[in-house]
Amino acid sequence: MAMKKITVNLPEDQVEFLQKIAAEEHVTFTDVLRRSINSEKFFVDQEKNKRKVLVEDADHRIREVMRK
């Protein structure tokens, strides 16, 4: 896949969050940002296909994940 270099402006708390995940998982900041974008793409694709994304909590309750 071809790569393109971009510049983005993010709030400081979001940058710190991404940096923390990158450090904890021993991956690059770019890798974490790319995964974040892929996660958003997953949710958008599910929404477009009229699918629900569900999670189960520790008490075995099922809840729908809402994007907006």
Biopython code that builds the backbone (N, CA, C, O; Angstrom):
import numpy as np
from Bio.PDB.StructureBuilder import StructureBuilder

atoms = [
    (1, "MET", "N", (0.850, -1.179, 0.000)),
    (1, "MET", "CA", (0.000, 0.000, 0.000)),
    (1, "MET", "C", (0.896, 1.243, 0.000)),
    (1, "MET", "O", (1.858, 1.326, 0.764)),
    (2, "ALA", "N", (0.575, 2.180, -0.844)),
    (2, "ALA", "CA", (1.332, 3.429, -0.897)),
    (2, "ALA", "C", (1.044, 4.251, 0.353)),
    (2, "ALA", "O", (-0.084, 4.289, 0.844)),
    (3, "MET", "N", (2.066, 4.896, 0.850)),
    (3, "MET", "CA", (1.927, 5.743, 2.038)),
    (3, "MET", "C", (2.047, 7.198, 1.636)),
    (3, "MET", "O", (2.766, 7.547, 0.700)),
    (4, "LYS", "N", (1.325, 8.043, 2.365)),
    (4, "LYS", "CA", (1.392, 9.469, 2.132)),
    (4, "LYS", "C", (1.619, 10.150, 3.478)),
    (4, "LYS", "O", (0.915, 9.865, 4.447)),
    (5, "LYS", "N", (2.576, 11.028, 3.538)),
    (5, "LYS", "CA", (2.875, 11.751, 4.769)),
    (5, "LYS", "C", (1.900, 12.912, 4.904)),
    (5, "LYS", "O", (1.678, 13.668, 3.959)),
    (6, "ILE", "N", (1.317, 13.041, 6.108)),
    (6, "ILE", "CA", (0.374, 14.127, 6.369)),
    (6, "ILE", "C", (0.728, 14.801, 7.682)),
    (6, "ILE", "O", (1.499, 14.269, 8.480)),
    (7, "THR", "N", (0.165, 15.962, 7.893)),
    (7, "THR", "CA", (0.297, 16.686, 9.155)),
    (7, "THR", "C", (-1.102, 16.886, 9.718)),
    (7, "THR", "O", (-2.016, 17.308, 9.009)),
    (8, "VAL", "N", (-1.257, 16.579, 10.994)),
    (8, "VAL", "CA", (-2.564, 16.764, 11.631)),
    (8, "VAL", "C", (-2.397, 17.568, 12.910)),
    (8, "VAL", "O", (-1.335, 17.556, 13.532)),
    (9, "ASN", "N", (-3.447, 18.260, 13.288)),
    (9, "ASN", "CA", (-3.486, 18.976, 14.560)),
    (9, "ASN", "C", (-4.462, 18.256, 15.470)),
    (9, "ASN", "O", (-5.631, 18.088, 15.125)),
    (10, "LEU", "N", (-3.982, 17.830, 16.635)),
    (10, "LEU", "CA", (-4.808, 17.110, 17.598)),
    (10, "LEU", "C", (-4.724, 17.785, 18.951)),
    (10, "LEU", "O", (-3.704, 18.387, 19.288)),
    (11, "PRO", "N", (-5.795, 17.688, 19.731)),
    (11, "PRO", "CA", (-5.720, 18.205, 21.103)),
    (11, "PRO", "C", (-4.638, 17.454, 21.884)),
    (11, "PRO", "O", (-4.385, 16.275, 21.640)),
    (12, "GLU", "N", (-4.021, 18.145, 22.805)),
    (12, "GLU", "CA", (-2.917, 17.573, 23.569)),
    (12, "GLU", "C", (-3.300, 16.277, 24.281)),
    (12, "GLU", "O", (-2.500, 15.343, 24.337)),
    (13, "ASP", "N", (-4.513, 16.213, 24.825)),
    (13, "ASP", "CA", (-4.910, 15.004, 25.546)),
    (13, "ASP", "C", (-5.004, 13.801, 24.606)),
    (13, "ASP", "O", (-4.713, 12.678, 25.017)),
    (14, "GLN", "N", (-5.400, 14.015, 23.365)),
    (14, "GLN", "CA", (-5.458, 12.917, 22.403)),
    (14, "GLN", "C", (-4.059, 12.455, 22.015)),
    (14, "GLN", "O", (-3.819, 11.257, 21.866)),
    (15, "VAL", "N", (-3.140, 13.394, 21.852)),
    (15, "VAL", "CA", (-1.757, 13.048, 21.541)),
    (15, "VAL", "C", (-1.160, 12.243, 22.689)),
    (15, "VAL", "O", (-0.503, 11.229, 22.459)),
    (16, "GLU", "N", (-1.383, 12.685, 23.917)),
    (16, "GLU", "CA", (-0.857, 11.975, 25.086)),
    (16, "GLU", "C", (-1.437, 10.568, 25.177)),
    (16, "GLU", "O", (-0.723, 9.623, 25.512)),
    (17, "PHE", "N", (-2.715, 10.427, 24.884)),
    (17, "PHE", "CA", (-3.344, 9.105, 24.906)),
    (17, "PHE", "C", (-2.689, 8.185, 23.884)),
    (17, "PHE", "O", (-2.331, 7.052, 24.208)),
    (18, "LEU", "N", (-2.530, 8.666, 22.650)),
    (18, "LEU", "CA", (-1.922, 7.848, 21.598)),
    (18, "LEU", "C", (-0.471, 7.500, 21.933)),
    (18, "LEU", "O", (-0.023, 6.384, 21.670)),
    (19, "GLN", "N", (0.258, 8.448, 22.510)),
    (19, "GLN", "CA", (1.645, 8.195, 22.909)),
    (19, "GLN", "C", (1.704, 7.132, 24.008)),
    (19, "GLN", "O", (2.583, 6.271, 23.995)),
    (20, "LYS", "N", (0.779, 7.193, 24.945)),
    (20, "LYS", "CA", (0.741, 6.225, 26.043)),
    (20, "LYS", "C", (0.491, 4.812, 25.504)),
    (20, "LYS", "O", (1.171, 3.864, 25.896)),
    (21, "ILE", "N", (-0.481, 4.681, 24.610)),
    (21, "ILE", "CA", (-0.782, 3.376, 24.022)),
    (21, "ILE", "C", (0.436, 2.859, 23.250)),
    (21, "ILE", "O", (0.796, 1.687, 23.358)),
    (22, "ALA", "N", (1.063, 3.739, 22.475)),
    (22, "ALA", "CA", (2.242, 3.339, 21.694)),
    (22, "ALA", "C", (3.349, 2.830, 22.616)),
    (22, "ALA", "O", (3.972, 1.808, 22.330)),
    (23, "ALA", "N", (3.593, 3.526, 23.703)),
    (23, "ALA", "CA", (4.645, 3.103, 24.636)),
    (23, "ALA", "C", (4.295, 1.783, 25.301)),
    (23, "ALA", "O", (5.147, 0.903, 25.419)),
    (24, "GLU", "N", (3.053, 1.638, 25.735)),
    (24, "GLU", "CA", (2.621, 0.411, 26.416)),
    (24, "GLU", "C", (2.695, -0.803, 25.493)),
    (24, "GLU", "O", (3.016, -1.904, 25.940)),
    (25, "GLU", "N", (2.400, -0.608, 24.217)),
    (25, "GLU", "CA", (2.348, -1.721, 23.272)),
    (25, "GLU", "C", (3.613, -1.844, 22.431)),
    (25, "GLU", "O", (3.695, -2.703, 21.553)),
    (26, "HIS", "N", (4.605, -0.982, 22.698)),
    (26, "HIS", "CA", (5.889, -1.008, 21.997)),
    (26, "HIS", "C", (5.712, -0.923, 20.479)),
    (26, "HIS", "O", (6.312, -1.681, 19.717)),
    (27, "VAL", "N", (4.874, 0.019, 20.074)),
    (27, "VAL", "CA", (4.667, 0.297, 18.653)),
    (27, "VAL", "C", (4.833, 1.796, 18.440)),
    (27, "VAL", "O", (4.959, 2.558, 19.398)),
    (28, "THR", "N", (4.831, 2.208, 17.185)),
    (28, "THR", "CA", (5.015, 3.634, 16.904)),
    (28, "THR", "C", (3.701, 4.400, 17.097)),
    (28, "THR", "O", (2.607, 3.835, 17.079)),
    (29, "PHE", "N", (3.862, 5.688, 17.278)),
    (29, "PHE", "CA", (2.710, 6.590, 17.354)),
    (29, "PHE", "C", (1.873, 6.455, 16.080)),
    (29, "PHE", "O", (0.644, 6.414, 16.130)),
    (30, "THR", "N", (2.564, 6.386, 14.939)),
    (30, "THR", "CA", (1.872, 6.260, 13.656)),
    (30, "THR", "C", (1.051, 4.981, 13.598)),
    (30, "THR", "O", (-0.068, 4.983, 13.083)),
    (31, "ASP", "N", (1.598, 3.886, 14.123)),
    (31, "ASP", "CA", (0.840, 2.629, 14.144)),
    (31, "ASP", "C", (-0.451, 2.772, 14.952)),
    (31, "ASP", "O", (-1.504, 2.287, 14.539)),
    (32, "VAL", "N", (-0.364, 3.433, 16.095)),
    (32, "VAL", "CA", (-1.554, 3.612, 16.940)),
    (32, "VAL", "C", (-2.558, 4.524, 16.242)),
    (32, "VAL", "O", (-3.760, 4.260, 16.272)),
    (33, "LEU", "N", (-2.083, 5.577, 15.624)),
    (33, "LEU", "CA", (-2.971, 6.477, 14.893)),
    (33, "LEU", "C", (-3.637, 5.751, 13.729)),
    (33, "LEU", "O", (-4.830, 5.928, 13.484)),
    (34, "ARG", "N", (-2.875, 4.941, 13.020)),
    (34, "ARG", "CA", (-3.423, 4.160, 11.896)),
    (34, "ARG", "C", (-4.502, 3.193, 12.402)),
    (34, "ARG", "O", (-5.557, 3.066, 11.781)),
    (35, "ARG", "N", (-4.245, 2.522, 13.509)),
    (35, "ARG", "CA", (-5.243, 1.603, 14.071)),
    (35, "ARG", "C", (-6.502, 2.355, 14.498)),
    (35, "ARG", "O", (-7.616, 1.854, 14.339)),
    (36, "SER", "N", (-6.321, 3.548, 15.037)),
    (36, "SER", "CA", (-7.477, 4.360, 15.434)),
    (36, "SER", "C", (-8.343, 4.703, 14.227)),
    (36, "SER", "O", (-9.571, 4.642, 14.294)),
    (37, "ILE", "N", (-7.707, 5.058, 13.146)),
    (37, "ILE", "CA", (-8.436, 5.376, 11.921)),
    (37, "ILE", "C", (-9.137, 4.132, 11.391)),
    (37, "ILE", "O", (-10.281, 4.207, 10.942)),
    (38, "ASN", "N", (-8.456, 2.987, 11.440)),
    (38, "ASN", "CA", (-9.077, 1.731, 10.991)),
    (38, "ASN", "C", (-10.271, 1.358, 11.865)),
    (38, "ASN", "O", (-11.259, 0.820, 11.367)),
    (39, "SER", "N", (-10.185, 1.639, 13.155)),
    (39, "SER", "CA", (-11.322, 1.373, 14.050)),
    (39, "SER", "C", (-12.519, 2.237, 13.664)),
    (39, "SER", "O", (-13.651, 1.755, 13.622)),
    (40, "GLU", "N", (-12.269, 3.497, 13.388)),
    (40, "GLU", "CA", (-13.355, 4.388, 12.956)),
    (40, "GLU", "C", (-13.944, 3.904, 11.636)),
    (40, "GLU", "O", (-15.161, 3.929, 11.448)),
    (41, "LYS", "N", (-13.084, 3.468, 10.728)),
    (41, "LYS", "CA", (-13.563, 2.938, 9.449)),
    (41, "LYS", "C", (-14.464, 1.727, 9.673)),
    (41, "LYS", "O", (-15.494, 1.588, 9.014)),
    (42, "PHE", "N", (-14.083, 0.855, 10.596)),
    (42, "PHE", "CA", (-14.909, -0.305, 10.922)),
    (42, "PHE", "C", (-16.306, 0.139, 11.360)),
    (42, "PHE", "O", (-17.305, -0.392, 10.875)),
    (43, "PHE", "N", (-16.382, 1.110, 12.276)),
    (43, "PHE", "CA", (-17.676, 1.577, 12.760)),
    (43, "PHE", "C", (-18.494, 2.232, 11.649)),
    (43, "PHE", "O", (-19.703, 2.020, 11.561)),
    (44, "VAL", "N", (-17.851, 3.013, 10.818)),
    (44, "VAL", "CA", (-18.550, 3.657, 9.698)),
    (44, "VAL", "C", (-19.089, 2.592, 8.745)),
    (44, "VAL", "O", (-20.230, 2.681, 8.293)),
    (45, "ASP", "N", (-18.268, 1.585, 8.439)),
    (45, "ASP", "CA", (-18.715, 0.516, 7.547)),
    (45, "ASP", "C", (-19.906, -0.241, 8.129)),
    (45, "ASP", "O", (-20.849, -0.566, 7.407)),
    (46, "GLN", "N", (-19.865, -0.520, 9.417)),
    (46, "GLN", "CA", (-20.987, -1.228, 10.045)),
    (46, "GLN", "C", (-22.256, -0.392, 9.982)),
    (46, "GLN", "O", (-23.338, -0.901, 9.690)),
    (47, "GLU", "N", (-22.108, 0.891, 10.259)),
    (47, "GLU", "CA", (-23.256, 1.802, 10.222)),
    (47, "GLU", "C", (-23.852, 1.871, 8.813)),
    (47, "GLU", "O", (-25.071, 1.837, 8.649)),
    (48, "LYS", "N", (-22.999, 1.966, 7.810)),
    (48, "LYS", "CA", (-23.471, 2.029, 6.424)),
    (48, "LYS", "C", (-24.229, 0.769, 6.025)),
    (48, "LYS", "O", (-25.165, 0.824, 5.228)),
    (49, "ASN", "N", (-23.817, -0.368, 6.586)),
    (49, "ASN", "CA", (-24.467, -1.644, 6.281)),
    (49, "ASN", "C", (-25.603, -1.968, 7.257)),
    (49, "ASN", "O", (-26.091, -3.096, 7.311)),
    (50, "LYS", "N", (-26.012, -0.954, 8.025)),
    (50, "LYS", "CA", (-27.134, -1.070, 8.965)),
    (50, "LYS", "C", (-26.923, -2.198, 9.976)),
    (50, "LYS", "O", (-27.857, -2.917, 10.329)),
    (51, "ARG", "N", (-25.671, -2.339, 10.437)),
    (51, "ARG", "CA", (-25.339, -3.337, 11.445)),
    (51, "ARG", "C", (-25.120, -2.649, 12.785)),
    (51, "ARG", "O", (-24.779, -1.467, 12.838)),
    (52, "LYS", "N", (-25.316, -3.389, 13.855)),
    (52, "LYS", "CA", (-25.052, -2.906, 15.198)),
    (52, "LYS", "C", (-23.753, -3.530, 15.702)),
    (52, "LYS", "O", (-23.426, -4.670, 15.371)),
    (53, "VAL", "N", (-23.028, -2.771, 16.500)),
    (53, "VAL", "CA", (-21.840, -3.292, 17.164)),
    (53, "VAL", "C", (-22.200, -3.404, 18.643)),
    (53, "VAL", "O", (-22.595, -2.422, 19.272)),
    (54, "LEU", "N", (-22.059, -4.602, 19.188)),
    (54, "LEU", "CA", (-22.466, -4.874, 20.560)),
    (54, "LEU", "C", (-21.262, -5.268, 21.406)),
    (54, "LEU", "O", (-20.319, -5.892, 20.919)),
    (55, "VAL", "N", (-21.311, -4.888, 22.690)),
    (55, "VAL", "CA", (-20.282, -5.304, 23.643)),
    (55, "VAL", "C", (-20.973, -5.931, 24.843)),
    (55, "VAL", "O", (-22.107, -5.589, 25.180)),
    (56, "GLU", "N", (-20.275, -6.845, 25.471)),
    (56, "GLU", "CA", (-20.791, -7.490, 26.671)),
    (56, "GLU", "C", (-19.948, -7.028, 27.848)),
    (56, "GLU", "O", (-18.722, -7.128, 27.811)),
    (57, "ASP", "N", (-20.603, -6.516, 28.904)),
    (57, "ASP", "CA", (-19.849, -6.053, 30.060)),
    (57, "ASP", "C", (-19.585, -7.211, 31.027)),
    (57, "ASP", "O", (-19.979, -8.347, 30.769)),
    (58, "ALA", "N", (-18.927, -6.917, 32.120)),
    (58, "ALA", "CA", (-18.539, -7.953, 33.081)),
    (58, "ALA", "C", (-19.746, -8.667, 33.687)),
    (58, "ALA", "O", (-19.637, -9.811, 34.127)),
    (59, "ASP", "N", (-20.893, -7.992, 33.709)),
    (59, "ASP", "CA", (-22.122, -8.586, 34.249)),
    (59, "ASP", "C", (-22.926, -9.303, 33.164)),
    (59, "ASP", "O", (-24.079, -9.676, 33.385)),
    (60, "HIS", "N", (-22.320, -9.494, 31.997)),
    (60, "HIS", "CA", (-22.932, -10.199, 30.859)),
    (60, "HIS", "C", (-24.117, -9.448, 30.259)),
    (60, "HIS", "O", (-24.982, -10.043, 29.615)),
    (61, "ARG", "N", (-24.145, -8.140, 30.477)),
    (61, "ARG", "CA", (-25.165, -7.315, 29.828)),
    (61, "ARG", "C", (-24.634, -6.899, 28.463)),
    (61, "ARG", "O", (-23.462, -6.554, 28.314)),
    (62, "ILE", "N", (-25.509, -6.938, 27.481)),
    (62, "ILE", "CA", (-25.145, -6.564, 26.117)),
    (62, "ILE", "C", (-25.561, -5.112, 25.899)),
    (62, "ILE", "O", (-26.684, -4.715, 26.209)),
    (63, "ARG", "N", (-24.625, -4.330, 25.358)),
    (63, "ARG", "CA", (-24.906, -2.925, 25.063)),
    (63, "ARG", "C", (-24.450, -2.604, 23.646)),
    (63, "ARG", "O", (-23.483, -3.173, 23.140)),
    (64, "GLU", "N", (-25.157, -1.694, 23.033)),
    (64, "GLU", "CA", (-24.783, -1.274, 21.693)),
    (64, "GLU", "C", (-23.756, -0.151, 21.776)),
    (64, "GLU", "O", (-23.885, 0.766, 22.588)),
    (65, "VAL", "N", (-22.744, -0.234, 20.934)),
    (65, "VAL", "CA", (-21.737, 0.824, 20.839)),
    (65, "VAL", "C", (-22.283, 1.870, 19.895)),
    (65, "VAL", "O", (-22.648, 1.562, 18.761)),
    (66, "MET", "N", (-22.339, 3.108, 20.361)),
    (66, "MET", "CA", (-22.830, 4.223, 19.555)),
    (66, "MET", "C", (-21.646, 5.091, 19.135)),
    (66, "MET", "O", (-20.809, 5.449, 19.964)),
    (67, "ARG", "N", (-21.579, 5.419, 17.883)),
    (67, "ARG", "CA", (-20.481, 6.218, 17.343)),
    (67, "ARG", "C", (-20.615, 7.702, 17.659)),
    (67, "ARG", "O", (-19.612, 8.385, 17.867)),
    (68, "LYS", "N", (-21.808, 8.189, 17.695)),
    (68, "LYS", "CA", (-22.001, 9.641, 17.815)),
    (68, "LYS", "C", (-22.597, 10.002, 19.138)),
    (68, "LYS", "O", (-22.828, 11.179, 19.410)),
]
sb = StructureBuilder()
sb.init_structure("model")
sb.init_model(0)
sb.init_chain("A")
sb.init_seg("    ")
for serial, (resi, resn, name, xyz) in enumerate(atoms, 1):
    if name == "N":
        sb.init_residue(resn, " ", resi, " ")
    sb.init_atom(name, np.array(xyz, "f"), 0.0, 1.0, " ", f" {name:<3s}", serial, name[0])
structure = sb.get_structure()
